[in-house]
């Protein structure tokens, strides 16, 4: 029988979520939610590669590693509203 703690630890680490935003100077910046992983890139394809590499290095010696990486793109937009 597998200890409940092992199942819980495994389930929590199955997916790593990165919040992705457009960088002010162009390209993209990404940060992992709940982890100290940050990366940036000029293109979306380069960002995908950098995120994989950063996650791999971050969890290199970890007992449990994420099985999926989710890139969550966030776009901030301000819309001016005329004062009434």
C-alpha positions as CSV (number, residue, x, y, z in Angstrom):
1,X,0.0,0.0,0.0
2,X,1.3,3.5,-0.9
3,X,1.4,6.0,1.9
4,X,-1.2,8.8,1.5
5,X,1.5,11.5,1.8
6,X,3.3,10.1,-1.2
7,X,0.1,10.3,-3.3
8,X,-0.6,13.8,-2.2
9,X,3.0,15.0,-2.9
10,X,2.9,13.3,-6.3
11,X,-0.5,14.8,-7.2
12,X,0.6,18.3,-6.3
13,X,3.6,18.2,-8.5
14,X,2.1,16.7,-11.6
15,X,1.5,20.1,-13.3
16,X,3.7,23.2,-13.2
17,X,1.9,26.4,-14.2
18,X,3.7,29.3,-15.6
19,X,2.1,32.8,-15.8
20,X,3.3,34.3,-19.1
21,X,3.1,38.0,-19.9
22,X,4.4,40.2,-22.7
23,X,7.6,41.9,-21.8
24,X,7.7,45.7,-22.0
25,X,10.8,45.6,-24.2
26,X,9.3,42.9,-26.4
27,X,9.1,39.1,-26.1
28,X,7.7,37.2,-23.1
29,X,8.5,36.7,-19.4
30,X,7.3,33.6,-17.5
31,X,7.2,32.7,-13.8
32,X,6.1,29.5,-12.3
33,X,3.3,29.7,-9.7
34,X,4.5,28.5,-6.3
35,X,8.1,27.9,-7.4
36,X,11.1,30.2,-7.9
37,X,11.4,29.7,-11.6
38,X,11.6,32.6,-14.0
39,X,12.6,32.8,-17.6
40,X,12.2,35.1,-20.7
41,X,12.4,34.8,-24.5
42,X,11.9,36.8,-27.7
43,X,9.5,34.3,-29.3
44,X,6.8,31.9,-28.1
45,X,8.8,28.9,-29.3
46,X,11.9,30.0,-27.6
47,X,9.9,30.6,-24.4
48,X,8.6,27.0,-24.6
49,X,12.1,25.7,-24.8
50,X,13.4,28.0,-22.0
51,X,10.5,27.0,-19.7
52,X,11.3,23.3,-20.2
53,X,15.0,23.8,-19.5
54,X,14.3,26.0,-16.5
55,X,11.9,23.5,-15.0
56,X,14.2,20.6,-15.7
57,X,17.1,22.4,-14.0
58,X,15.0,23.4,-11.0
59,X,13.7,19.9,-10.4
60,X,17.0,18.1,-11.4
61,X,17.6,16.6,-7.9
62,X,14.0,16.5,-6.8
63,X,12.3,13.2,-5.9
64,X,9.1,14.2,-7.5
65,X,9.0,16.1,-10.8
66,X,6.2,17.7,-12.7
67,X,4.7,15.7,-15.6
68,X,3.1,18.6,-17.4
69,X,3.8,22.3,-17.9
70,X,1.0,24.8,-18.5
71,X,1.7,28.2,-20.0
72,X,-1.0,30.6,-18.9
73,X,-0.8,33.7,-21.0
74,X,-2.1,36.9,-19.2
75,X,-2.7,40.1,-21.2
76,X,-3.3,43.3,-19.2
77,X,-5.3,45.9,-21.0
78,X,-6.5,49.3,-19.7
79,X,-9.5,50.9,-21.2
80,X,-10.2,54.5,-20.4
81,X,-13.8,55.4,-19.4
82,X,-15.0,58.9,-19.9
83,X,-15.9,60.5,-16.6
84,X,-19.7,61.0,-16.0
